[in-house]
Amino acid sequence: MAAVIPREPTPAAPGAGAVAPRQIPLRGWLLILRRVAGRVLAEKFFLYSAGVAFFAVLSVAPVMLTALSVYGAVNTPARAQEHLSGVVAVLPPALGDVLADQLVSITAASTQLLTFHGFLAFAVALGTATTAMTFLIEAVAVAYREEDTRGAVRRSLLALAFVLGGAVTLGAVFTSPP
């Protein structure tokens, strides 16, 4: 299948001289949509978005396991109950009880982070999240028609830095007082 090369607008194209979106006629909007669709197909944006989504979803379970293990390692069961009191109030009673019991049992077993399973979950979470970020970096480079001159190792280190920076920022937001 040949790649679709989007046509650049010509000065005679409908709406070419428009200074606001409302000045573009319907035919002009159809030409814009045609160029966008052609570029999306030619640049394989669906492939990049699928890669980002796949690895992001794949990293959710290990990230949650790691986050709960860290939470359990730094908190006591009493403090976990205190943190949950506001959340449990808005949940259905049965769900609130289950959630509270699980969080208390996780904090009681706070040594899980120091086990092989805790480190394995952390490594899987970090690897899949870094792969998702690598796909996102490549997709942004394609979207802006930039050539990524970084090597695979440098691109992976950049993705890892973004993932760790996001994790630290998210952790700071969650642990800051309201």
C-alpha positions in Angstrom: 0.0 0.0 0.0 1.5 3.3 -1.0 1.8 6.1 1.5 -0.6 8.9 1.1 1.2 12.2 0.8 -0.9 15.1 2.1 -1.2 18.0 -0.3 -0.1 21.4 1.0 -2.8 24.1 0.6 -2.4 26.4 -2.3 -3.2 30.1 -2.1 -6.3 29.4 -4.3 -7.7 26.8 -1.9 -11.0 27.6 -0.2 -10.3 29.4 3.1 -6.6 29.9 2.4 -6.7 33.5 3.3 -8.9 33.0 6.4 -7.7 34.6 9.7 -10.3 32.8 11.8 -11.8 29.3 11.7 -15.2 30.7 11.1 -14.0 32.2 7.8 -13.1 28.8 6.3 -15.9 27.4 4.1 -17.2 23.8 4.2 -15.0 22.9 1.2 -12.0 24.2 3.0 -12.7 22.2 6.1 -13.1 19.1 3.9 -9.7 19.7 2.4 -8.2 20.1 5.9 -9.8 16.9 7.1 -8.4 15.1 4.0 -4.9 16.4 4.7 -5.1 15.4 8.3 -6.4 11.9 7.5 -3.7 11.5 4.9 -1.0 12.5 7.4 -2.3 10.2 10.1 -2.3 7.3 7.8 1.1 8.1 6.2 2.8 8.6 9.6 1.3 5.6 11.2 -0.1 7.5 14.2 -2.4 4.6 15.0 0.6 2.3 15.6 2.3 4.8 18.0 -0.9 5.4 19.9 -1.5 1.7 20.2 2.0 1.1 21.5 1.7 3.9 24.1 -1.8 2.6 25.2 -0.7 -1.0 25.4 2.4 -0.4 27.5 0.7 2.1 29.7 -2.1 -0.3 30.5 0.4 -3.1 31.0 2.2 -1.1 33.6 -0.9 -0.3 35.7 -1.0 -3.4 37.9 2.7 -3.5 38.7 2.6 0.3 39.4 -0.3 -0.2 41.8 1.4 -3.1 43.6 4.6 -1.1 43.9 2.8 2.0 45.2 0.8 0.0 47.7 4.0 -1.7 48.9 5.7 1.6 49.4 2.7 3.0 51.1 2.6 0.0 53.4 6.3 0.3 54.2 6.0 3.9 55.3 2.6 3.9 57.1 1.1 2.1 60.1 -2.3 0.4 59.9 -3.8 3.1 62.1 -2.6 5.8 59.8 -4.0 3.9 56.8 -7.4 3.9 58.5 -7.0 7.6 59.1 -6.2 8.3 55.4 -9.1 6.2 54.3 -11.7 7.7 56.5 -12.6 10.4 53.9 -12.7 8.0 51.0 -14.7 5.3 52.8 -17.4 7.9 53.7 -18.3 8.4 50.0 -18.1 4.7 48.9 -20.8 2.1 49.4 -20.5 0.5 52.8 -19.4 -3.0 51.6 -16.8 -1.6 49.2 -15.5 0.8 51.9 -15.0 -2.1 54.3 -13.2 -4.2 51.8 -11.0 -1.3 50.7 -10.2 -0.5 54.4 -9.4 -4.1 55.2 -7.1 -4.5 52.2 -5.2 -1.3 52.9 -4.7 -2.2 56.6 -3.5 -5.7 55.6 -1.0 -4.2 53.1 0.3 -1.8 55.7 0.6 -4.6 58.3 2.7 -6.6 55.8 5.0 -3.7 55.1 8.0 -5.9 54.4 6.5 -6.9 51.0 8.5 -4.1 49.4 11.7 -5.7 50.5 10.9 -9.1 49.0 11.8 -10.4 45.6 8.1 -10.0 44.5 8.2 -6.3 45.4 11.4 -5.6 43.5 10.1 -7.7 40.5 6.9 -5.7 40.4 8.9 -2.5 40.6 11.1 -3.6 37.7 8.2 -4.6 35.6 6.3 -1.4 36.3 9.4 0.7 35.5 10.2 -1.3 32.3 6.7 -1.1 30.9 6.2 2.6 31.8 9.5 3.4 30.3 8.6 1.6 27.1 5.3 3.5 26.9 7.2 6.8 27.4 9.6 5.8 24.6 6.7 5.2 22.2 5.3 8.6 23.3 8.6 10.4 22.6 8.8 8.8 19.2 5.2 9.7 18.4 5.8 13.3 19.3 8.9 13.4 17.1 6.9 12.1 14.2 4.0 14.4 14.9 6.3 17.4 14.7 8.2 16.0 11.7 11.4 16.0 13.7 14.1 13.4 13.1 15.1 11.8 16.4 18.9 11.7 16.4 19.2 10.1 19.8 20.4 6.5 20.0 18.2 3.8 21.6 20.1 4.0 25.0 19.9 7.8 25.2 16.2 7.7 24.2 15.5 5.0 26.9 17.3 7.0 29.5 15.3 10.1 28.6 12.1 8.1 28.9 13.2 6.7 32.2 13.9 10.2 33.5 10.4 11.3 32.5 8.8 8.3 34.2 10.7 8.8 37.4 10.1 12.5 37.3 6.4 11.8 36.9 6.4 9.3 39.7 8.1 11.7 42.1 5.7 14.5 41.1 2.7 12.2 41.5 3.9 11.0 44.9 4.5 14.6 46.0 0.9 15.5 45.0 -0.6 12.5 46.8 1.4 13.0 50.0 1.0 16.7 50.3 -1.5 17.9 52.8 -4.8 19.3 51.4 
